[in-house]
Amino acid sequence: MNSPNQAYPEKEASAPIASRSEEALRVIEEYAKGLQEIIKKLRRYLN
């Protein structure tokens, strides 16, 4: 008989992919937020 992990290997594999996607999304959002702050500061400086 197959063990539960062997019967549904895609469940194990999808968890790291989901967490990687979430981490990548978080990093991108932080980067975009930083760029928005830079743009605001430049606008203030140029006006």
N, CA, C and O atoms as a Maestro MAE file, in Angstrom:
{
 s_m_m2io_version
 :::
 2.0.0
}

f_m_ct {
 s_m_title
 :::
 protein
 m_atom[188] {
  # First column is atom index #
  i_m_mmod_type
  r_m_x_coord
  r_m_y_coord
  r_m_z_coord
  i_m_residue_number
  s_m_chain_name
  s_m_pdb_residue_name
  s_m_pdb_atom_name
  i_m_atomic_number
  :::
  1 25 0.840 -1.189 0.000 1 A "MET " " N  " 7
  2 3 0.000 0.000 0.000 1 A "MET " " CA " 6
  3 2 0.882 1.248 0.000 1 A "MET " " C  " 6
  4 15 1.935 1.272 0.637 1 A "MET " " O  " 8
  5 25 0.456 2.258 -0.700 2 A "ASN " " N  " 7
  6 3 1.211 3.510 -0.780 2 A "ASN " " CA " 6
  7 2 1.044 4.311 0.497 2 A "ASN " " C  " 6
  8 15 -0.014 4.298 1.127 2 A "ASN " " O  " 8
  9 25 2.101 5.002 0.863 3 A "SER " " N  " 7
  10 3 1.978 5.908 2.000 3 A "SER " " CA " 6
  11 2 1.225 7.149 1.546 3 A "SER " " C  " 6
  12 15 1.179 7.419 0.346 3 A "SER " " O  " 8
  13 25 0.638 7.907 2.448 4 A "PRO " " N  " 7
  14 3 -0.122 9.110 2.056 4 A "PRO " " CA " 6
  15 2 0.713 10.111 1.267 4 A "PRO " " C  " 6
  16 15 0.192 10.782 0.376 4 A "PRO " " O  " 8
  17 25 2.004 10.218 1.585 5 A "ASN " " N  " 7
  18 3 2.858 11.163 0.861 5 A "ASN " " CA " 6
  19 2 3.078 10.744 -0.588 5 A "ASN " " C  " 6
  20 15 3.187 11.597 -1.469 5 A "ASN " " O  " 8
  21 25 3.143 9.452 -0.840 6 A "GLN " " N  " 7
  22 3 3.355 8.975 -2.199 6 A "GLN " " CA " 6
  23 2 2.081 9.033 -3.015 6 A "GLN " " C  " 6
  24 15 2.138 9.167 -4.238 6 A "GLN " " O  " 8
  25 25 0.935 8.935 -2.367 7 A "ALA " " N  " 7
  26 3 -0.331 8.936 -3.084 7 A "ALA " " CA " 6
  27 2 -0.652 10.312 -3.662 7 A "ALA " " C  " 6
  28 15 -1.264 10.403 -4.726 7 A "ALA " " O  " 8
  29 25 -0.255 11.367 -2.987 8 A "TYR " " N  " 7
  30 3 -0.552 12.740 -3.426 8 A "TYR " " CA " 6
  31 2 0.715 13.599 -3.391 8 A "TYR " " C  " 6
  32 15 0.810 14.519 -2.578 8 A "TYR " " O  " 8
  33 25 1.676 13.314 -4.252 9 A "PRO " " N  " 7
  34 3 2.931 14.094 -4.200 9 A "PRO " " CA " 6
  35 2 2.757 15.550 -4.595 9 A "PRO " " C  " 6
  36 15 3.559 16.388 -4.183 9 A "PRO " " O  " 8
  37 25 1.730 15.884 -5.385 10 A "GLU " " N  " 7
  38 3 1.547 17.269 -5.801 10 A "GLU " " CA " 6
  39 2 1.197 18.183 -4.637 10 A "GLU " " C  " 6
  40 15 1.480 19.380 -4.697 10 A "GLU " " O  " 8
  41 25 0.586 17.651 -3.575 11 A "LYS " " N  " 7
  42 3 0.276 18.485 -2.408 11 A "LYS " " CA " 6
  43 2 1.560 18.940 -1.720 11 A "LYS " " C  " 6
  44 15 1.672 20.096 -1.310 11 A "LYS " " O  " 8
  45 25 2.516 18.045 -1.595 12 A "GLU " " N  " 7
  46 3 3.789 18.408 -0.986 12 A "GLU " " CA " 6
  47 2 4.531 19.413 -1.844 12 A "GLU " " C  " 6
  48 15 5.108 20.368 -1.325 12 A "GLU " " O  " 8
  49 25 4.523 19.210 -3.130 13 A "ALA " " N  " 7
  50 3 5.262 20.075 -4.034 13 A "ALA " " CA " 6
  51 2 4.621 21.456 -4.147 13 A "ALA " " C  " 6
  52 15 5.330 22.441 -4.353 13 A "ALA " " O  " 8
  53 25 3.324 21.551 -4.020 14 A "SER " " N  " 7
  54 3 2.660 22.833 -4.191 14 A "SER " " CA " 6
  55 2 2.884 23.771 -3.007 14 A "SER " " C  " 6
  56 15 2.853 24.989 -3.179 14 A "SER " " O  " 8
  57 25 3.106 23.237 -1.829 15 A "ALA " " N  " 7
  58 3 3.302 24.089 -0.657 15 A "ALA " " CA " 6
  59 2 4.542 24.974 -0.798 15 A "ALA " " C  " 6
  60 15 4.435 26.177 -0.561 15 A "ALA " " O  " 8
  61 25 5.709 24.449 -1.169 16 A "PRO " " N  " 7
  62 3 6.865 25.334 -1.332 16 A "PRO " " CA " 6
  63 2 6.678 26.336 -2.464 16 A "PRO " " C  " 6
  64 15 7.150 27.469 -2.371 16 A "PRO " " O  " 8
  65 25 6.005 25.939 -3.515 17 A "ILE " " N  " 7
  66 3 5.774 26.851 -4.629 17 A "ILE " " CA " 6
  67 2 4.885 28.002 -4.175 17 A "ILE " " C  " 6
  68 15 5.141 29.157 -4.516 17 A "ILE " " O  " 8
  69 25 3.848 27.696 -3.412 18 A "ALA " " N  " 7
  70 3 2.945 28.737 -2.914 18 A "ALA " " CA " 6
  71 2 3.696 29.696 -1.995 18 A "ALA " " C  " 6
  72 15 3.529 30.911 -2.100 18 A "ALA " " O  " 8
  73 25 4.511 29.169 -1.107 19 A "SER " " N  " 7
  74 3 5.235 30.053 -0.194 19 A "SER " " CA " 6
  75 2 6.272 30.879 -0.950 19 A "SER " " C  " 6
  76 15 6.523 32.030 -0.593 19 A "SER " " O  " 8
  77 25 6.878 30.305 -1.993 20 A "ARG " " N  " 7
  78 3 7.814 31.083 -2.811 20 A "ARG " " CA " 6
  79 2 7.089 32.204 -3.527 20 A "ARG " " C  " 6
  80 15 7.587 33.327 -3.605 20 A "ARG " " O  " 8
  81 25 5.914 31.898 -4.049 21 A "SER " " N  " 7
  82 3 5.130 32.920 -4.750 21 A "SER " " CA " 6
  83 2 4.733 34.034 -3.791 21 A "SER " " C  " 6
  84 15 4.805 35.213 -4.138 21 A "SER " " O  " 8
  85 25 4.317 33.663 -2.596 22 A "GLU " " N  " 7
  86 3 3.933 34.669 -1.602 22 A "GLU " " CA " 6
  87 2 5.130 35.523 -1.212 22 A "GLU " " C  " 6
  88 15 5.006 36.739 -1.062 22 A "GLU " " O  " 8
  89 25 6.279 34.898 -1.049 23 A "GLU " " N  " 7
  90 3 7.489 35.639 -0.695 23 A "GLU " " CA " 6
  91 2 7.885 36.578 -1.828 23 A "GLU " " C  " 6
  92 15 8.254 37.727 -1.582 23 A "GLU " " O  " 8
  93 25 7.811 36.102 -3.055 24 A "ALA " " N  " 7
  94 3 8.150 36.944 -4.201 24 A "ALA " " CA " 6
  95 2 7.201 38.127 -4.297 24 A "ALA " " C  " 6
  96 15 7.630 39.248 -4.571 24 A "ALA " " O  " 8
  97 25 5.926 37.890 -4.075 25 A "LEU " " N  " 7
  98 3 4.940 38.969 -4.115 25 A "LEU " " CA " 6
  99 2 5.217 39.996 -3.029 25 A "LEU " " C  " 6
  100 15 5.101 41.198 -3.269 25 A "LEU " " O  " 8
  101 25 5.577 39.545 -1.852 26 A "ARG " " N  " 7
  102 3 5.883 40.455 -0.746 26 A "ARG " " CA " 6
  103 2 7.099 41.315 -1.082 26 A "ARG " " C  " 6
  104 15 7.099 42.518 -0.822 26 A "ARG " " O  " 8
  105 25 8.131 40.705 -1.657 27 A "VAL " " N  " 7
  106 3 9.346 41.444 -2.012 27 A "VAL " " CA " 6
  107 2 9.035 42.484 -3.081 27 A "VAL " " C  " 6
  108 15 9.512 43.616 -3.006 27 A "VAL " " O  " 8
  109 25 8.243 42.106 -4.066 28 A "ILE " " N  " 7
  110 3 7.879 43.038 -5.140 28 A "ILE " " CA " 6
  111 2 7.070 44.200 -4.583 28 A "ILE " " C  " 6
  112 15 7.292 45.349 -4.967 28 A "ILE " " O  " 8
  113 25 6.135 43.917 -3.685 29 A "GLU " " N  " 7
  114 3 5.322 44.978 -3.086 29 A "GLU " " CA " 6
  115 2 6.184 45.937 -2.278 29 A "GLU " " C  " 6
  116 15 5.974 47.149 -2.327 29 A "GLU " " O  " 8
  117 25 7.152 45.408 -1.535 30 A "GLU " " N  " 7
  118 3 8.051 46.268 -0.769 30 A "GLU " " CA " 6
  119 2 8.888 47.141 -1.702 30 A "GLU " " C  " 6
  120 15 9.097 48.323 -1.428 30 A "GLU " " O  " 8
  121 25 9.357 46.568 -2.787 31 A "TYR " " N  " 7
  122 3 10.150 47.311 -3.768 31 A "TYR " " CA " 6
  123 2 9.320 48.432 -4.388 31 A "TYR " " C  " 6
  124 15 9.789 49.563 -4.520 31 A "TYR " " O  " 8
  125 25 8.084 48.109 -4.768 32 A "ALA " " N  " 7
  126 3 7.204 49.115 -5.370 32 A "ALA " " CA " 6
  127 2 6.904 50.226 -4.367 32 A "ALA " " C  " 6
  128 15 6.851 51.399 -4.737 32 A "ALA " " O  " 8
  129 25 6.709 49.867 -3.116 33 A "LYS " " N  " 7
  130 3 6.442 50.873 -2.084 33 A "LYS " " CA " 6
  131 2 7.638 51.805 -1.924 33 A "LYS " " C  " 6
  132 15 7.469 53.013 -1.758 33 A "LYS " " O  " 8
  133 25 8.832 51.252 -1.974 34 A "GLY " " N  " 7
  134 3 10.043 52.066 -1.896 34 A "GLY " " CA " 6
  135 2 10.156 53.012 -3.074 34 A "GLY " " C  " 6
  136 15 10.530 54.173 -2.909 34 A "GLY " " O  " 8
  137 25 9.834 52.523 -4.267 35 A "LEU " " N  " 7
  138 3 9.868 53.380 -5.454 35 A "LEU " " CA " 6
  139 2 8.849 54.511 -5.350 35 A "LEU " " C  " 6
  140 15 9.122 55.636 -5.770 35 A "LEU " " O  " 8
  141 25 7.688 54.219 -4.796 36 A "GLN " " N  " 7
  142 3 6.665 55.257 -4.625 36 A "GLN " " CA " 6
  143 2 7.173 56.352 -3.696 36 A "GLN " " C  " 6
  144 15 6.925 57.533 -3.936 36 A "GLN " " O  " 8
  145 25 7.880 55.969 -2.642 37 A "GLU " " N  " 7
  146 3 8.428 56.958 -1.712 37 A "GLU " " CA " 6
  147 2 9.479 57.829 -2.414 37 A "GLU " " C  " 6
  148 15 9.524 59.043 -2.214 37 A "GLU " " O  " 8
  149 25 10.306 57.208 -3.222 38 A "ILE " " N  " 7
  150 3 11.324 57.966 -3.964 38 A "ILE " " CA " 6
  151 2 10.660 58.955 -4.911 38 A "ILE " " C  " 6
  152 15 11.085 60.106 -5.008 38 A "ILE " " O  " 8
  153 25 9.628 58.514 -5.603 39 A "ILE " " N  " 7
  154 3 8.910 59.397 -6.535 39 A "ILE " " CA " 6
  155 2 8.294 60.577 -5.791 39 A "ILE " " C  " 6
  156 15 8.360 61.710 -6.266 39 A "ILE " " O  " 8
  157 25 7.698 60.320 -4.632 40 A "LYS " " N  " 7
  158 3 7.110 61.405 -3.838 40 A "LYS " " CA " 6
  159 2 8.172 62.424 -3.444 40 A "LYS " " C  " 6
  160 15 7.950 63.630 -3.552 40 A "LYS " " O  " 8
  161 25 9.323 61.941 -2.989 41 A "LYS " " N  " 7
  162 3 10.390 62.841 -2.574 41 A "LYS " " CA " 6
  163 2 10.922 63.657 -3.754 41 A "LYS " " C  " 6
  164 15 11.201 64.847 -3.613 41 A "LYS " " O  " 8
  165 25 11.058 63.023 -4.902 42 A "LEU " " N  " 7
  166 3 11.516 63.748 -6.084 42 A "LEU " " CA " 6
  167 2 10.514 64.810 -6.519 42 A "LEU " " C  " 6
  168 15 10.895 65.909 -6.922 42 A "LEU " " O  " 8
  169 25 9.247 64.477 -6.435 43 A "ARG " " N  " 7
  170 3 8.217 65.460 -6.803 43 A "ARG " " CA " 6
  171 2 8.274 66.669 -5.880 43 A "ARG " " C  " 6
  172 15 8.172 67.808 -6.336 43 A "ARG " " O  " 8
  173 25 8.434 66.424 -4.592 44 A "ARG " " N  " 7
  174 3 8.533 67.528 -3.638 44 A "ARG " " CA " 6
  175 2 9.761 68.388 -3.921 44 A "ARG " " C  " 6
  176 15 9.709 69.615 -3.849 44 A "ARG " " O  " 8
  177 25 10.852 67.725 -4.242 45 A "TYR " " N  " 7
  178 3 12.104 68.425 -4.506 45 A "TYR " " CA " 6
  179 2 11.996 69.269 -5.778 45 A "TYR " " C  " 6
  180 15 12.505 70.390 -5.817 45 A "TYR " " O  " 8
  181 25 11.347 68.749 -6.805 46 A "LEU " " N  " 7
  182 3 11.272 69.446 -8.088 46 A "LEU " " CA " 6
  183 2 10.204 70.524 -8.117 46 A "LEU " " C  " 6
  184 15 10.244 71.391 -8.991 46 A "LEU " " O  " 8
  185 25 9.261 70.506 -7.206 47 A "ASN " " N  " 7
  186 3 8.197 71.521 -7.223 47 A "ASN " " CA " 6
  187 2 8.516 72.695 -6.376 47 A "ASN " " C  " 6
  188 15 7.719 73.629 -6.290 47 A "ASN " " O  " 8
  :::
 }
 m_bond[187] {
  # First column is bond index #
  i_m_from
  i_m_to
  i_m_order
  :::
  1 1 2 1
  2 2 3 1
  3 3 4 2
  4 3 5 1
  5 5 6 1
  6 6 7 1
  7 7 8 2
  8 7 9 1
  9 9 10 1
  10 10 11 1
  11 11 12 2
  12 11 13 1
  13 13 14 1
  14 14 15 1
  15 15 16 2
  16 15 17 1
  17 17 18 1
  18 18 19 1
  19 19 20 2
  20 19 21 1
  21 21 22 1
  22 22 23 1
  23 23 24 2
  24 23 25 1
  25 25 26 1
  26 26 27 1
  27 27 28 2
  28 27 29 1
  29 29 30 1
  30 30 31 1
  31 31 32 2
  32 31 33 1
  33 33 34 1
  34 34 35 1
  35 35 36 2
  36 35 37 1
  37 37 38 1
  38 38 39 1
  39 39 40 2
  40 39 41 1
  41 41 42 1
  42 42 43 1
  43 43 44 2
  44 43 45 1
  45 45 46 1
  46 46 47 1
  47 47 48 2
  48 47 49 1
  49 49 50 1
  50 50 51 1
  51 51 52 2
  52 51 53 1
  53 53 54 1
  54 54 55 1
  55 55 56 2
  56 55 57 1
  57 57 58 1
  58 58 59 1
  59 59 60 2
  60 59 61 1
  61 61 62 1
  62 62 63 1
  63 63 64 2
  64 63 65 1
  65 65 66 1
  66 66 67 1
  67 67 68 2
  68 67 69 1
  69 69 70 1
  70 70 71 1
  71 71 72 2
  72 71 73 1
  73 73 74 1
  74 74 75 1
  75 75 76 2
  76 75 77 1
  77 77 78 1
  78 78 79 1
  79 79 80 2
  80 79 81 1
  81 81 82 1
  82 82 83 1
  83 83 84 2
  84 83 85 1
  85 85 86 1
  86 86 87 1
  87 87 88 2
  88 87 89 1
  89 89 90 1
  90 90 91 1
  91 91 92 2
  92 91 93 1
  93 93 94 1
  94 94 95 1
  95 95 96 2
  96 95 97 1
  97 97 98 1
  98 98 99 1
  99 99 100 2
  100 99 101 1
  101 101 102 1
  102 102 103 1
  103 103 104 2
  104 103 105 1
  105 105 106 1
  106 106 107 1
  107 107 108 2
  108 107 109 1
  109 109 110 1
  110 110 111 1
  111 111 112 2
  112 111 113 1
  113 113 114 1
  114 114 115 1
  115 115 116 2
  116 115 117 1
  117 117 118 1
  118 118 119 1
  119 119 120 2
  120 119 121 1
  121 121 122 1
  122 122 123 1
  123 123 124 2
  124 123 125 1
  125 125 126 1
  126 126 127 1
  127 127 128 2
  128 127 129 1
  129 129 130 1
  130 130 131 1
  131 131 132 2
  132 131 133 1
  133 133 134 1
  134 134 135 1
  135 135 136 2
  136 135 137 1
  137 137 138 1
  138 138 139 1
  139 139 140 2
  140 139 141 1
  141 141 142 1
  142 142 143 1
  143 143 144 2
  144 143 145 1
  145 145 146 1
  146 146 147 1
  147 147 148 2
  148 147 149 1
  149 149 150 1
  150 150 151 1
  151 151 152 2
  152 151 153 1
  153 153 154 1
  154 154 155 1
  155 155 156 2
  156 155 157 1
  157 157 158 1
  158 158 159 1
  159 159 160 2
  160 159 161 1
  161 161 162 1
  162 162 163 1
  163 163 164 2
  164 163 165 1
  165 165 166 1
  166 166 167 1
  167 167 168 2
  168 167 169 1
  169 169 170 1
  170 170 171 1
  171 171 172 2
  172 171 173 1
  173 173 174 1
  174 174 175 1
  175 175 176 2
  176 175 177 1
  177 177 178 1
  178 178 179 1
  179 179 180 2
  180 179 181 1
  181 181 182 1
  182 182 183 1
  183 183 184 2
  184 183 185 1
  185 185 186 1
  186 186 187 1
  187 187 188 2
  :::
 }
}
